[in-house]
Structure formats: structure tokens, C-alpha cells
Amino acid sequence: MRRFLTAGLAAFALFFGLASNVRSDVELGLSADENGLREFHLAVGDFYRVPEEEVVVVRERRIPEEELPVVFFVAQRAHVAPSVIVDLRLGGRSWMDIALFHGLGAEIFYVNATADGPPYGRALGYYKHKPKKEWKYIKLADDDVVNLVNLNFLSKHYGYSPNTVIKMRSGGKGFVDINKDAKHGKIGKESKGGGKQAKAASSGKNKSKGQSKSKRRH
């Protein structure tokens, strides 16, 4: 009798343990979805035209989420497999060293935007204060490269002006969260095509001024 009771308790414990593990896996999956990680992976894959599985493989090699776009950006510019870039990165090389190793200078990271303070003021300042022919000699820190590549990726992928992404990043948001907000339409529509809208507004003002002057003449 005791044997049956012991066996029953062991089976119950085993079942309970398996159920707990399954529940934990499900909760972990839901948590990942809620945090927007999979959406970020899908966005990276879509923008750089690689399967989601390839993005996940790079992530599983312990490349941080916000460095995933850098891997695929540099790999495409260098015309090498992403694994080549990952190997160099995990070997301790800086992003700038990896770019230079493949004959690429800092000019590839340039984004046409304006910013005074962190985290973009310093990096964009390098480009602002040097002639374009000297951009290839700029030495960017890892954080600068990550910020610029994600800025390029998110603004182009969702059609927002770079300054909109800069504003959100400067407000303390990470790129995974910015992607989540953009994906779910939580960024104002007026932020899209900021440059074109500004030009249109300016053109409208100039027109109205011209019309008022014309009326006065008459």
C-alpha cells in the first residue's frame, strides 16, 4: 500500500513539475510578446530582408536586442554573412573596428537629422563640424553606432522623420519600445514625413503672404 502511495505521490509531483514548466514557458512567451521583442525581431527581419529565424539565431548568440540592426546593417554594407559580423563582435571588436576591418568608414552611419543633446548630439556633431570628405575618418563609440543605425532603421521602416525618433529616444525610450509604439500607431500621424509637412506648411505660408500682398496692391 505504501509503495502505491509513494508511486502516486511521485507521479503527482512529476506531473505538477511538468505543468509548472509548461506554464512558465507560456508566461515567458506572453511576456516576450508584451515587451515587443518578437515584433522587434520581425521588424528587423522585414527591413533588412532576412527571415525572423536568422534574427533569432543572431540574438541567441548573445547579441543585445538593440545591436541586432547593426549586425545586419554592417553585414549588408560589407557584403558578408551576419555570422561573420557576430564572430568579430563576440571576439571583442568595437562596431567601428568591425566597419573599418571591412573597408567601411563612419560615413555609412550618417543620418540626416539634428540634435543638440544626448544621445545624438555628439555623434551628429561630428558630421556637422567636418567636411563630408573627412567623414570616413570619424571614430564613433559603440553607443553612437547603435543609436544611429536604429535611428535609420526605425525612421525609414515606419516612415517617421528621424527627429521624431530622436525625440522619443532622448525621452528615455529604448528602441524596442519605440518600435512597439510605431507598430501599434501610438506615435502621432503628424510625425510622419515631418520634412515634407514642414515644407508644405512653409509653402502655404509663403502663398498666403503672396496673396495678401497682391490684394494690397489691388
C-alpha positions in Angstrom: 0.0 0.0 0.0 2.8 2.3 1.0 4.5 1.6 -2.3 1.4 2.5 -4.3 1.0 5.7 -2.3 4.7 6.6 -2.8 4.5 6.0 -6.5 1.3 8.0 -6.7 2.9 10.9 -4.9 5.9 10.7 -7.2 3.7 10.7 -10.3 1.8 13.7 -9.0 4.9 15.6 -8.2 6.3 14.9 -11.7 3.1 16.0 -13.4 2.9 19.1 -11.2 6.5 19.9 -12.1 5.9 19.5 -15.8 2.8 21.6 -15.7 4.7 24.3 -13.9 7.4 24.3 -16.5 4.8 24.5 -19.4 3.1 27.3 -17.6 6.3 29.1 -17.1 7.2 28.7 -20.8 3.8 30.1 -21.8 4.1 33.0 -19.4 7.6 33.7 -20.7 6.3 33.7 -24.3 3.4 36.1 -23.4 5.8 38.3 -21.5 8.1 38.5 -24.5 5.2 39.4 -26.8 4.1 42.0 -24.3 7.5 43.5 -24.3 7.5 43.7 -28.1 10.6 41.6 -28.6 9.1 39.4 -31.3 7.7 42.4 -33.0 11.2 44.0 -33.0 12.7 40.8 -34.5 10.1 40.8 -37.2 10.6 44.5 -38.0 14.4 43.9 -38.2 13.9 40.9 -40.5 11.5 42.8 -42.7 13.6 45.9 -43.0 16.9 44.0 -43.7 15.1 41.3 -45.7 16.2 38.3 -43.7 14.0 35.6 -42.1 12.9 36.0 -38.5 14.7 32.8 -37.7 18.0 34.3 -38.7 17.4 37.3 -36.4 16.7 34.9 -33.6 19.8 32.9 -34.3 21.9 36.1 -34.0 20.1 37.0 -30.8 20.7 33.6 -29.3 24.4 34.2 -29.8 24.1 36.9 -27.1 23.9 39.9 -29.3 21.8 42.5 -27.4 18.4 43.3 -28.9 19.3 46.9 -29.9 22.5 45.7 -31.6 20.6 43.3 -33.9 20.0 46.0 -36.6 23.8 46.9 -36.5 24.7 43.3 -37.3 22.5 43.2 -40.4 23.3 46.8 -41.5 27.1 46.2 -41.4 26.8 42.7 -42.9 24.9 44.1 -45.9 27.2 47.0 -46.4 30.3 44.7 -46.2 28.6 42.0 -48.3 29.3 39.3 -45.8 27.2 36.9 -43.8 25.8 38.2 -40.5 27.7 35.4 -38.7 31.0 37.0 -39.8 30.0 40.2 -38.1 28.8 38.4 -35.0 32.0 36.5 -34.7 34.0 39.7 -34.8 31.7 41.4 -32.3 31.8 38.5 -29.8 35.6 38.5 -30.3 35.7 41.9 -28.6 35.9 44.3 -31.5 34.1 47.6 -31.4 31.5 48.4 -34.1 33.8 51.0 -35.6 36.7 48.5 -35.8 34.4 45.9 -37.5 33.3 48.5 -40.1 36.9 49.6 -40.7 38.0 46.0 -41.0 35.7 45.7 -44.0 36.8 48.9 -45.5 33.8 50.9 -44.3 34.1 54.4 -42.7 31.8 56.3 -40.4 30.1 57.9 -43.4 27.9 54.8 -43.7 26.3 55.6 -40.3 25.2 59.1 -41.1 21.6 60.1 -40.7 20.3 63.5 -41.9 18.9 64.8 -38.6 19.5 67.5 -36.0 20.1 67.1 -32.3 21.8 69.2 -29.6 21.8 67.0 -26.5 22.4 63.3 -25.8 22.2 60.6 -27.0 22.5 62.0 -30.6 24.1 65.5 -30.2 27.7 64.2 -30.0 27.5 61.8 -33.0 25.7 64.1 -35.3 28.0 66.9 -34.2 31.0 65.0 -35.6 29.4 65.1 -39.1 28.2 68.7 -38.7 31.7 70.0 -37.9 33.6 68.1 -40.5 33.6 68.3 -44.3 31.9 65.3 -46.0 35.2 64.1 -47.5 36.5 63.6 -43.9 33.5 61.7 -42.5 35.3 58.4 -43.1 37.9 59.4 -40.5 35.3 59.9 -37.8 35.6 57.5 -34.9 32.2 56.7 -33.4 31.7 55.0 -30.0 29.6 51.8 -29.9 26.6 53.6 -28.4 26.8 56.2 -31.2 26.8 53.5 -33.9 23.8 51.6 -32.2 21.8 54.9 -31.9 22.5 56.0 -35.5 21.7 52.6 -37.1 18.5 52.2 -35.1 17.5 55.7 -36.0 18.0 55.0 -39.7 16.1 51.6 -39.4 13.1 52.9 -37.4 12.6 56.1 -39.2 12.7 54.5 -42.7 10.8 51.4 -41.8 7.8 53.2 -40.4 8.1 56.4 -42.4 8.7 58.8 -39.5 11.0 61.7 -39.6 14.4 61.0 -37.9 13.8 63.9 -35.5 10.6 62.1 -34.2 12.6 59.0 -33.3 15.3 61.2 -31.7 12.8 62.9 -29.5 11.5 59.6 -28.2 15.0 58.2 -27.7 16.0 61.4 -25.9 13.0 61.0 -23.6 14.4 57.7 -22.4 12.6 55.1 -24.6 14.5 52.1 -25.8 14.4 51.1 -29.5 12.2 48.0 -28.8 9.6 50.2 -27.1 9.8 52.8 -29.9 9.3 50.0 -32.4 6.3 48.8 -30.4 4.7 52.3 -30.3 5.3 52.8 -34.1 3.9 49.3 -34.9 0.7 50.0 -32.9 0.2 53.5 -34.1 1.0 55.2 -30.8 3.1 57.9 -32.5 1.1 60.8 -33.9 0.4 60.8 -37.6 1.7 64.3 -37.8 5.2 62.9 -37.1 5.2 61.0 -40.4 7.0 62.7 -43.3 7.9 65.6 -41.0 10.2 67.2 -43.5 7.6 67.2 -46.3 4.9 68.6 -44.0 7.2 71.4 -42.8 7.9 72.3 -46.4 4.3 72.2 -47.3 3.4 74.4 -44.3 6.1 76.8 -45.3 4.9 76.8 -48.9 1.4 77.5 -47.7 2.5 80.4 -45.6 4.5 81.9 -48.5 1.5 81.6 -50.7 -0.8 83.3 -48.3 1.7 86.1 -47.8 2.0 86.5 -51.6 -1.8 86.6 -51.9 -2.2 89.2 -49.2 0.5 91.4 -50.8 -1.3 91.0 -54.1 -4.6 92.1 -52.6 -3.0 95.2 -51.1 -1.6 96.2 -54.5 -5.0 95.9 -56.0 
